[in-house]
Amino acid sequence: MGKNYSYSRRALSRIPASEDIWVCWRCNGLDDVSRVLDINIDGMFIQTPHLSVKEGMPARLDFLVPEGRIKADAVVRHVNRGNGLGVKFLAVNDEDRPRLKALLARLRSLPTPPTTHSLRALERG
């Protein structure tokens, strides 16, 4: 008794992204290029200091990785002011989905030290 358990609302855990994964994104009239901190088949966390983005806003994502170009429509699900935002993929082109899956497979195979973002999540938990 008295124990507090922390449960994630996310069905699939995110995989820490390597430092070379960046995304071009457009949301609320803002075009930017940002580093991807973590990703899964359903979404990602983008590192950005921009404050004009709010939860529920639509976003367009376009990123080029060794597996190829991946484009997606997304919605902002979480805004962490001064750090970044979490987006949920709404639609990934059929021809891009295999590239996304290949990217995730590659990231899973990499040895990954804890990132600052994942350490902050553990502190909150």
C-alpha positions as CSV (number, residue, x, y, z in Angstrom):
1,M,0.0,0.0,0.0
2,G,1.0,3.6,-0.5
3,K,3.0,2.8,-3.6
4,N,2.5,5.0,-6.6
5,Y,2.8,3.3,-10.0
6,S,3.5,5.3,-13.1
7,Y,1.9,4.0,-16.3
8,S,2.6,5.3,-19.8
9,R,-0.3,6.3,-21.9
10,R,1.8,5.3,-24.9
11,A,1.0,1.8,-26.3
12,L,4.4,1.4,-27.7
13,S,7.6,2.6,-26.1
14,R,9.7,5.1,-28.1
15,I,13.2,4.2,-29.3
16,P,16.0,6.8,-28.6
17,A,17.0,8.3,-32.0
18,S,20.6,8.5,-33.0
19,E,22.0,12.1,-33.1
20,D,21.9,12.2,-36.9
21,I,18.1,12.0,-37.2
22,W,16.6,15.4,-38.0
23,V,13.1,16.2,-39.3
24,C,11.8,19.1,-41.4
25,W,8.4,20.1,-40.0
26,R,5.7,22.6,-40.6
27,C,3.1,23.5,-38.0
28,N,1.1,26.7,-37.3
29,G,2.8,28.5,-40.2
30,L,6.3,27.7,-38.9
31,D,8.8,25.8,-40.9
32,D,11.7,24.3,-39.0
33,V,14.4,21.6,-38.9
34,S,14.8,19.9,-35.6
35,R,16.5,16.9,-34.0
36,V,14.4,13.8,-33.3
37,L,15.0,12.6,-29.8
38,D,12.9,9.4,-29.8
39,I,10.6,7.7,-32.2
40,N,8.2,4.7,-32.7
41,I,5.8,3.5,-35.4
42,D,3.1,5.9,-34.0
43,G,5.1,9.1,-33.4
44,M,8.2,11.0,-32.2
45,F,9.5,13.6,-29.9
46,I,11.1,16.6,-31.7
47,Q,13.6,18.9,-29.9
48,T,12.6,22.5,-30.4
49,P,12.4,25.7,-28.4
50,H,9.4,27.1,-30.4
51,L,6.5,28.2,-28.2
52,S,3.9,29.0,-30.9
53,V,3.0,25.3,-31.2
54,K,0.0,24.0,-29.2
55,E,-1.4,20.5,-28.5
56,G,-3.9,19.4,-31.2
57,M,-2.3,21.4,-34.0
58,P,-1.7,19.6,-37.3
59,A,1.9,19.1,-38.5
60,R,3.6,18.0,-41.7
61,L,6.8,16.0,-41.3
62,D,9.5,15.2,-43.8
63,F,12.7,13.5,-42.9
64,L,15.6,12.0,-44.8
65,V,17.4,9.1,-43.2
66,P,19.7,6.4,-44.6
67,E,16.6,4.3,-45.2
68,G,15.2,7.0,-47.5
69,R,12.7,9.9,-47.4
70,I,9.8,9.6,-45.0
71,K,6.8,11.9,-45.1
72,A,4.0,12.0,-42.6
73,D,1.0,14.0,-41.4
74,A,0.9,14.3,-37.7
75,V,-0.8,16.1,-34.8
76,V,0.9,17.7,-31.8
77,R,0.1,15.6,-28.7
78,H,2.4,17.0,-26.1
79,V,4.3,20.3,-25.8
80,N,7.3,20.5,-23.3
81,R,8.0,24.2,-23.3
82,G,11.6,25.0,-24.1
83,N,12.5,21.4,-24.8
84,G,10.3,20.0,-27.6
85,L,7.1,18.4,-28.7
86,G,5.6,15.0,-29.1
87,V,3.7,14.3,-32.3
88,K,1.5,11.4,-33.3
89,F,1.6,10.2,-36.9
90,L,-1.8,10.4,-38.5
91,A,-0.8,9.2,-42.0
92,V,2.4,7.8,-43.4
93,N,2.5,7.2,-47.2
94,D,2.3,3.6,-48.1
95,E,5.7,3.8,-49.9
96,D,7.3,5.4,-46.8
97,R,6.0,3.0,-44.2
98,P,8.6,0.3,-45.0
99,R,11.3,2.9,-44.7
100,L,10.0,3.9,-41.3
101,K,10.0,0.3,-40.2
102,A,13.5,-0.1,-41.4
103,L,14.6,3.0,-39.5
104,L,13.1,1.6,-36.3
105,A,14.8,-1.7,-36.8
106,R,18.1,0.0,-37.3
107,L,17.7,2.1,-34.2
108,R,16.7,-0.9,-32.1
109,S,19.9,-2.6,-33.1
110,L,22.1,0.3,-31.9
111,P,23.6,0.5,-28.4
112,T,21.9,3.5,-26.9
113,P,23.0,5.4,-23.8
114,P,20.1,7.1,-21.9
115,T,19.3,10.5,-23.5
116,T,18.6,13.7,-21.5
117,H,15.0,13.4,-22.6
118,S,14.6,9.8,-21.4
119,L,16.3,10.6,-18.1
120,R,13.8,13.5,-17.5
121,A,11.0,11.1,-18.2
122,L,12.4,8.7,-15.5
123,E,12.6,11.6,-13.0
124,R,9.0,12.4,-13.6
125,G,7.9,8.8,-13.3
